[in-house]
Amino acid sequence: MINDDLFITAVVMFLVSVAAALALLVVLLITGINWYRNKKLKISLIQAGMILGSMFVLYLGVPFWCLAIAGNMELDKAETMHILSVKTSLLPSVRSFMEAELGASYMANFEGQKAIDAYEASIKIRDNKFSAANLCLLYLYKGDLQNAISMCTKENLMQSAAAGYILQNDYETSMEVVDNTIKSSQKVSCWNFAQKAYIYRKLGNQDMFKEFYKKAEALCPGNAALKRLYENKNYYSDFYMQKKKEFNF
């Protein structure tokens, strides 16, 4: 989901569309009964307004119905319903939301480029952190480092931004990013120290590598990813190469 406000909007629109469907059914039922009794079709202005209003609300709810249906389908079969939820969206905020949900579906199905296209469409309509954060990751996975660093920095995802600089072999800038993150963080992550350790090893400083790896391990004892970083001097390039293959870039 993009954020709490849009999630609430989605739930409300779904419930309102259900209420509109029931209201339309009642009006049509009453109209049908009157026609059966009087053998004459007569619709008042109030009934006509209720019918048109209910149909309009129902149409506004179509994207959310499509999204609900897609959520109950297998990932590889849900694409059509997700695309339909985008195409039937009238409001820009809803279309942005549906594009983001389409991107999430593609990402879950490891279709990297399609996910990027959907997330880019989402933030083009309306900027949102959900799409931007996933674009930060997907650009890294793809190897589009310039866009990755730009998006990750914009969203203040500084560990990912540092990873982008590491992949560019720009160890000076990556160290600066990590140091600034540590200074500005109220609670330092073990991975901040792990990144410093990795950078020091790449710079040939084994003593500092061991020192900061110990700091990282002290914060996250037994962490499997830390162990892989310790054992593999090319951890970052190998990790993101694997991600590139997983997401079919």
C-alpha positions in Angstrom: 0.0 0.0 0.0 1.1 3.6 -0.6 0.1 5.2 2.7 -2.6 5.1 5.4 -4.7 7.8 3.8 -4.9 6.0 0.4 -5.5 2.7 2.1 -8.4 4.2 4.0 -9.7 5.8 0.7 -9.6 2.3 -0.9 -11.5 0.7 1.9 -14.1 3.6 2.0 -14.6 3.6 -1.8 -15.1 -0.2 -1.8 -17.7 0.0 1.0 -19.4 3.0 -0.6 -19.6 1.2 -3.9 -21.3 -1.7 -2.1 -23.8 0.7 -0.5 -24.4 2.3 -4.0 -25.0 -1.2 -5.5 -27.6 -2.0 -2.7 -29.3 1.5 -3.2 -29.5 0.9 -6.9 -30.9 -2.5 -6.4 -33.6 -1.2 -4.0 -34.6 1.7 -6.4 -34.8 -0.7 -9.3 -36.8 -3.2 -7.2 -39.3 -0.5 -6.2 -39.5 0.7 -9.8 -40.1 -2.8 -11.0 -42.8 -3.4 -8.4 -44.6 -0.2 -9.3 -44.4 -1.1 -13.0 -45.8 -4.6 -12.3 -48.7 -3.2 -10.3 -49.6 -0.2 -12.6 -48.4 -1.6 -15.9 -46.8 1.7 -16.4 -43.2 2.8 -16.0 -42.9 5.9 -13.8 -39.7 7.2 -12.4 -39.6 10.2 -10.1 -36.8 12.8 -10.2 -35.6 11.5 -6.8 -35.5 7.9 -8.2 -33.7 9.0 -11.3 -31.2 11.0 -9.2 -30.6 7.9 -7.0 -30.1 5.7 -10.1 -27.7 8.0 -11.8 -25.8 8.8 -8.5 -25.5 5.1 -7.6 -24.3 4.3 -11.1 -21.6 7.0 -10.9 -20.5 5.9 -7.5 -20.4 2.3 -8.7 -18.2 3.3 -11.6 -15.8 5.1 -9.2 -15.7 1.9 -7.3 -14.8 -0.3 -10.3 -11.0 0.1 -9.8 -11.3 -1.1 -6.2 -13.4 -4.1 -7.2 -10.8 -5.0 -9.8 -8.1 -4.6 -7.2 -10.0 -6.9 -4.8 -10.4 -9.5 -7.5 -6.7 -9.3 -8.4 -5.8 -9.8 -4.8 -7.6 -13.1 -4.8 -5.9 -14.4 -7.9 -2.5 -16.0 -8.5 0.2 -13.4 -9.2 0.8 -14.5 -12.8 -2.9 -14.3 -13.5 -3.7 -11.0 -11.8 -2.1 -8.7 -14.4 -5.3 -8.1 -16.4 -7.4 -7.1 -13.4 -4.6 -4.8 -12.1 -4.4 -3.1 -15.6 -8.2 -2.8 -15.6 -8.1 -1.1 -12.2 -5.7 1.5 -13.7 -7.7 2.1 -16.8 -11.0 2.5 -15.0 -9.6 5.1 -12.5 -11.0 8.5 -13.0 -9.3 10.3 -10.1 -5.6 11.0 -10.4 -4.9 9.9 -6.8 -6.7 6.6 -7.4 -4.9 6.0 -10.7 -1.5 6.7 -9.0 -2.5 4.2 -6.3 -3.5 1.6 -8.8 -0.3 2.0 -10.8 1.6 1.5 -7.6 -0.4 -1.7 -6.8 0.3 -2.9 -10.4 4.0 -2.2 -9.8 3.8 -4.2 -6.5 2.3 -7.1 -8.3 5.0 -7.1 -11.0 7.7 -6.8 -8.3 6.3 -9.8 -6.4 6.3 -11.7 -9.7 10.0 -10.6 -10.3 9.1 -8.7 -13.5 11.6 -5.9 -12.9 11.1 -3.6 -15.9 7.3 -3.8 -15.8 7.5 -2.9 -12.1 9.7 0.1 -12.9 7.3 1.3 -15.6 4.3 1.0 -13.3 6.0 2.8 -10.4 7.3 5.5 -12.6 3.8 6.0 -14.0 2.5 6.2 -10.4 4.9 9.0 -9.2 4.4 10.8 -12.5 0.8 11.2 -11.6 1.3 11.8 -7.9 4.5 11.6 -5.9 4.4 8.9 -3.2 7.0 7.3 -1.0 5.8 3.7 -1.7 6.6 3.9 -5.4 9.7 5.9 -4.9 11.2 3.5 -2.4 10.6 0.6 -4.6 12.1 2.4 -7.6 15.2 3.1 -5.5 15.6 -0.7 -5.0 14.7 -1.7 -8.6 17.1 0.8 -10.1 19.9 -0.7 -8.0 18.9 -4.2 -9.1 18.8 -3.1 -12.7 22.2 -1.4 -12.4 20.8 2.0 -13.3 23.0 3.5 -10.7 22.5 7.2 -11.6 18.8 7.0 -11.2 19.2 4.7 -8.1 21.4 7.1 -6.2 19.2 10.1 -7.2 15.9 8.3 -6.1 17.4 6.8 -2.9 18.9 10.1 -1.8 15.6 11.9 -2.5 13.8 9.5 -0.3 16.5 9.6 2.4 17.3 5.8 1.9 20.9 6.4 2.5 22.1 2.8 3.0 20.8 2.2 -0.5 22.4 5.4 -1.8 25.7 4.3 -0.3 25.3 0.9 -2.0 24.9 2.7 -5.3 28.2 4.6 -4.8 29.9 1.3 -3.8 28.7 -0.3 -7.0 30.2 2.7 -8.9 33.5 2.0 -7.0 33.2 5.5 -5.6 34.3 4.6 -2.1 35.1 8.1 -1.0 31.6 9.3 -1.6 30.0 6.1 -0.2 32.1 6.5 3.0 30.9 10.1 3.3 27.3 9.0 2.9 27.7 6.3 5.5 29.5 8.7 8.0 26.8 11.3 7.6 24.1 8.7 8.1 25.7 7.5 11.3 26.1 11.1 12.6 22.5 12.0 11.9 20.9 8.7 13.1 19.5 8.4 16.6 19.9 4.6 16.4 22.7 3.3 14.2 22.0 0.2 12.2 24.5 -2.7 12.1 24.5 -2.3 8.4 25.9 1.2 8.6 29.0 -0.3 10.3 29.0 -3.2 7.8 29.1 -0.8 4.9 32.0 1.0 6.5 33.8 -2.3 7.0 33.2 -3.3 3.4 34.5 0.1 2.1 37.6 -0.1 4.2 38.3 -3.6 2.9 37.9 -2.3 -0.7 40.4 0.5 0.2 42.8 -2.1 1.5 42.6 -1.3 5.1 42.1 -4.7 6.7 42.4 -3.5 10.3 39.6 -1.0 10.0 37.6 -3.6 8.1 37.8 -6.0 11.1 37.1 -3.2 13.6 33.9 -2.1 12.0 32.8 -5.6 11.1 33.0 -6.4 14.9 30.9 -3.3 15.6 28.3 -4.5 13.1 28.3 -8.0 14.5 27.9 -6.8 18.0 24.7 -5.0 17.0 23.4 -8.0 14.9 25.0 -11.2 16.2 24.5 -14.2 14.0 23.2 -12.2 11.1 23.5 -14.3 7.9 24.0 -11.4 5.5 26.8 -10.0 7.7 28.5 -13.3 7.6 28.3 -13.4 3.8 29.7 -9.9 3.6 32.6 -11.0 5.8 33.3 -14.1 3.6 32.9 -12.4 0.2 35.1 -9.4 -0.7 32.8 -8.7 -3.7 29.6 -9.0 -1.7 27.9 -6.0 -3.1 28.6 -6.6 -6.8 27.6 -10.3 -6.4 24.5 -9.5 -4.4 23.1 -7.0 -6.9 24.1 -9.2 -9.9 22.0 -11.9 -8.4 19.1 -9.5 -7.9 19.5 -8.4 -11.5 19.0 -12.0 -12.6 16.1 -12.6 -10.2 14.2 -9.6 -11.5 14.9 -10.5 -15.2 16.8 -7.4 -16.1 
